[in-house]
Amino acid sequence: MPRRRTSSSSSSTGSTTGATGTTAAPRNRTPQPVRMRRRSFGDFVKAFLALVALAVLLVGVPGALATQIGWPLPNGVPSFDWLQQEITVQTFLNILTVIVWLAWAQFTACVLVEMKAALSGVGVPGRVPGAGPSQLLARQLVAALLLVGATAASLTPGLSQLGHSYDGNQKPTVAAAQATPGLFAQQQDQAAGAAAALAEQASHAAAHADAGGSTAQQGDTKYYRIQPPEGRHHDSLWEIAQRHLGDGRRYKEIFQLNKDRVQPDGSKLSEASLIRPGWIMEMPGDARGGELVELPDEAPNVSPDVQQQIGDYAQTGDHAQGGGGSGAQGGGHEHAGGGATQVSVPEQQRPAHDTGHQQATAVGAESDSSFGLPEALLTAPLLAAGLLGALGRRRRQALWQSAFGAVGGRRGMEPPTPSGDAQDVQDALLVGADPEGVRLLDLSLRGLAASLAEESRALPVVYAAWLSNGDLHLQLAQPSGKPPAPWQQGQDQTFWMLSRTDAERYEDVDTAAPYPGLVSLGTMDDSRLLLNLEAVPGIVSLSGREADRAAVFASVAAELATNGWSDRMTITLVGFGEDLTPLAPNRIRHLEDIEALVETMEAETRQRRGALGAAGHDSVLTGRTGPAQHTRWAPHLVLLAAQPSAEDAVKLAELAADASRLGIGYVVGTETGDLPGAAWEMEITGQGKLLAPLLGLELDAQLLPAAQQRAVVELFVEADPERDTDRPANTPPFLVDISEQGRPAVYARLVGPYEIIGLDNPDGERSALLHEALALLLLHREGVHPRVLSSALWPRGVTDDVRTALLDRLRDWLGTDPDGTPRLATDGSGRLTLAKTVVSDLDVLRSLYHEATQGKGVDSRAVRGRLLTDALVLVRGPLLADRPEGRYRWLTHEIVDAQLPLLVADTGLALCEFHMERNRAEKAIEALNAALRTAPADERLWHELLRATHAGGDTDRLTALATDLIGRSGARGLPPRTEALLDELLPTWRDAIAAVG
């Protein structure tokens, strides 16, 4: 039957002429009946089968139980004698009957809940406790039964939200509007329908443009009032678009025009599936139908109250349209099935001098003198920090793995020194890295997750994070209430903000990383954007030249593989990046073609849907943190650089329709920029700009060009502990003359307290800075880039004049050799180098060990013993043992803290072996104890100390040593190999230690 018409008395724009010069079509005031989708024979078959199934389950099951088995519980209160009776077969049958009755009652409750939600069309069905599969079956049966009386869209959100509820029940709106519940939830068919709708989106837009420009230019402004339910039929944006625009898929245009505008009842439209009777909808200009009301014309058949409501609503039109503008500060955009997908720059920015560390500012301060280092890495602080940290871990792994080789001459003690592009890239990583920023980002996100878990609140869906002048801004998909302290409300309800000062108060918490899919895309002004790839409601498409796209893909892949704010993830690369695997072999995998990708992702999508349903989680967010965080739902991020075919693009759109709920993200490269299922469309220009007009973004893109990509991979490949394990050991980068004639002019003692011999102590407050600069140069005899030196001393940034002044003072302090040669020079690549007359005890220690194990000590036992003894005499403690707090933070990038203990341990082991060959156990014990002062955690030293003590024959001394070892091991206990060795050397050690107490 036709519905009531609505009207308004407010004015609006009149008819306009289209782009082609034709006038807009005449306005249609003729009442038209509601056009309902005709039901097919299949619909009636499904409804009949659903009715039969419900009748059997709701009536047949209790009837069969009542007639065949009867009531299983006793008629009165049982006595205690009942507990002593024999358990018979009837007892088991009664227990099973009770379980079936409880299951029937639970299923009946699910049917009632789902029926209420489906008939009312308001809100999401309540969750019946512990009834995941039962409620799923009830939902599908109710949907099929009601299908003959209502369209799938009219059941939204009650049924179409099946399995798609994020925080706040957010889901891709295309899938929400098109989901047609079948008998057993054919989710793949739903996703296919969503993808087909998205594939036709561009053609609809072109058709409207050819017909005469934008919809706003066709006819006067028109409004529609949401009608109350009639029977089992409920209004939906899909049906409104189908009746008045000729295509239900154009519901997004209606949603855009009315999103976030205040309705007569005071609420706002935030999701396309959630509309209420009495709401006013502004319609596109080409809408037709008698139920529409045009302004400024009068509508005599509409009450004055309704006219006033429409008039008041029309006053908000400019605000709604302005909120969707393309400016950087705009509001929300709904695009290709997304939610509130406008990404806005935080408004709460302070001048750079009011903030803490901001690596981008530091880089900018020195941009006029980059000395040829790759700018792409200098301006990517989070990427550089991740790569540098992963590279350090890889090199340490190589060192520790080499520790199980033969003493002397083994590979790994001296990592290879990079050269050429690899050296430039390593320097750029050292300059550009912001490890403190990464640490604070990780602490802030995990702290937020822990705070929300304490309040029993779900994690909000986060589309993006902004690092703005040291502060962290999270942009939420939708308002999620008041943030937990110390977080604050941002510029609006969709922003949560944490200042750097508050972030520094966070401590480590044992919770899963809540947003591991965040990845840097670039900067806008002083703000850095991190996009949460696993939360994007669909595909992220990237267009542009192939080389430019490849640079973006490589940057994203490298940061995802090495970032410090995630626990586990899978990164699948297709069409590029086969050589990126060494960055993180446990995270990155490479597939040959799109066919293999589709096959793989179809299987994983099914598996994740099933796993979420079985676990009772709405999304990966609810399974990742809180009481169930042990499941650690890891994201799977797909980076497809190759242009997919039309058929493959549709398949990917089907997979991506539900991906955000499952923790799967897709970034797909395209040559044309027209990709079905693309929620967010981006373009990379030849000038390094990343454009996303519909998101209101124009970023300076974060890139990893091909040359830097190859150099980064080379660094990781050279550090691989499994690579060329049989090749000879690397020679130390600097060997000194250890004879009397090789006495240096300047001698620095770094192994232990820092001392300098041969130089006067500089006066004034700059003394500590000069000492630190010299220490850095002494640890890198191959040369130090000036930018690396200044970034190490001033990690927050420094200007050229300050750096130059420091280098001048350092040259003056070091002075010149007797022949006039300056002790601080610059090599051909512009790096700072020290003269051979400036030596450290670490240089001497390396040279002595090298000479003892690979030089003269190989052929002369006496020379080897003397060299090893001299080497251990140099060891006075850890490296720079008395360094002041807050300085020498650059040591966190170095592996010398792992090299030195291994070098000292190897020296002690070699000297122990030397003495044990002559049965000098006490001398061996003395050498091992000297090495343990610097390498107390080296298990090999303790094993040899046990053997040397056992060789002395003193059981009490051996027992005391075992007791000391147990005390040092703490709650972890002794390592298995140490226990086995004690069992061999002192079988009664457990009883002896227990007796000692």
GIVEN-V396710 format. One record per pair of residues at least 6 apart in sequence whose C-alpha atoms are under 6 Angstrom apart, sorted by sequence separation. I is the first residue (numbers start at 1). J is the second residue. If there is no record, write none. Layout:
# GIVEN-V396710
i: {I/I}
j: {J/J}
This chain:
# GIVEN-V396710
i: {17/241/242/262/334/466/490/522/523/617/684/691/749/816/826/857/164/241/261/323/324/333/334/466/489/490/522/581/683/691/748/816/825/826/857/117/260/323/324/332/333/465/488/521/624/683/690/748/825/241/260/324/332/333/465/488/520/521/624/682/690/747/824/915/238/241/259/260/332/402/465/487/520/682/689/747/824/114/179/259/464/487/519/689/690/746/823/463/518/519/578/689/746/823/852/912/238/399/462/463/518/620/688/811/237/398/462/463/479/518/329/461/462/479/517/852/160/263/328/461/478/517/571/517/570/571/572/573/574/476/572/160/175/475/848/908/174/475/908/474/72/474/473/561/848/908/153/473/653/110/114/472/472/643/845/905/107/111/471/637/641/642/643/904/921/152/471/635/636/637/638/639/640/641/254/471/635/470/2/1/2/124/125/901/121/124/901/118/143/144/144/118/117/141/245/619/620/140/244/619/620/868/140/244/244/384/785/784/384/385/783/784/228/384/385/783/227/378/385/516/783/226/373/377/381/226/381/225/226/381/513/225/378/225/373/224/878/224/877/223/223/444/468/222/223/467/222/467/466/466/465/465/569/571/219/464/568/569/570/571/572/573/574/575/218/446/464/569/571/575/218/224/464/215/216/223/463/215/223/215/222/222/463/221/221/154/154/150/50/749/745/746/747/748/749/744/747/50/47/46/47/792/358/735/512/157/156/538/538/442/537/536/751/752/535/751/752/534/541/543/751/752/754/539/540/541/542/543/751/752/753/541/542/543/751/752/753/534/750/752/753/534/543/750/534/533/340/541/539/540/539/544/538/539/540/541/542/543/544/538/540/541/542/555/555/554/552/551/551/551/174/173/172/172/453/387/524/383/386/523/386/522/523/522/522/521/522/521/20/19/18/19/24/18/24/338/16/16/15/15/14/13/12/32/31/30/29/12/11/12/10/11/5/7/10/6/9/422/421/7/167/7/6/9/8/7/10/8/9/8/414/411/414/410/409/398/395/376/338/336/335/343/342/431/431/172/326/328/327/328/326/366/362/365/362/357/408/165/166/195/195/195/192/191/191/199/198/198/195/132}
j: {23/247/248/268/340/472/496/528/529/623/690/697/755/822/832/863/171/248/268/330/331/340/341/473/496/497/529/588/690/698/755/823/832/833/864/125/268/331/332/340/341/473/496/529/632/691/698/756/833/250/269/333/341/342/474/497/529/530/633/691/699/756/833/924/248/251/269/270/342/412/475/497/530/692/699/757/834/125/190/270/475/498/530/700/701/757/834/475/530/531/590/701/758/835/864/924/251/412/475/476/531/633/701/824/251/412/476/477/493/532/344/476/477/494/532/867/176/279/344/477/494/533/587/534/587/588/589/590/591/494/590/179/194/494/867/927/194/495/928/495/94/496/496/584/871/931/177/497/677/135/139/497/498/669/871/931/134/138/498/664/668/669/670/931/948/180/499/663/664/665/666/667/668/669/283/500/664/500/33/33/34/157/158/934/155/158/935/155/181/182/183/158/158/183/287/661/662/183/287/662/663/911/184/288/289/429/831/831/432/433/831/832/277/433/434/832/277/428/435/566/833/277/424/428/432/278/433/278/279/434/566/279/432/280/428/280/934/281/934/281/282/503/527/282/283/527/283/528/528/529/529/530/634/636/285/530/634/635/636/637/638/639/640/641/285/513/531/636/638/642/286/292/532/284/285/292/532/285/293/286/293/294/535/294/295/234/236/233/141/840/837/838/839/840/841/837/840/145/144/144/145/890/470/847/625/273/273/656/657/565/660/660/875/876/660/876/877/660/667/669/877/878/880/666/667/668/669/670/878/879/880/669/670/671/879/880/881/663/879/881/882/664/673/880/665/665/477/678/677/678/678/683/678/679/680/681/682/683/684/679/681/682/683/703/704/704/703/703/704/705/337/337/337/338/626/562/699/559/562/699/563/699/700/700/701/701/702/702/212/212/212/213/218/213/219/537/217/218/219/220/220/220/221/290/290/290/290/295/295/296/295/296/291/293/296/293/298/711/711/299/460/302/302/307/307/307/311/310/311/311/730/729/732/729/729/721/719/703/679/679/679/695/695/788/791/537/693/696/696/697/696/799/796/799/797/796/853/618/619/650/653/654/654/654/657/676/676/677/677/616}
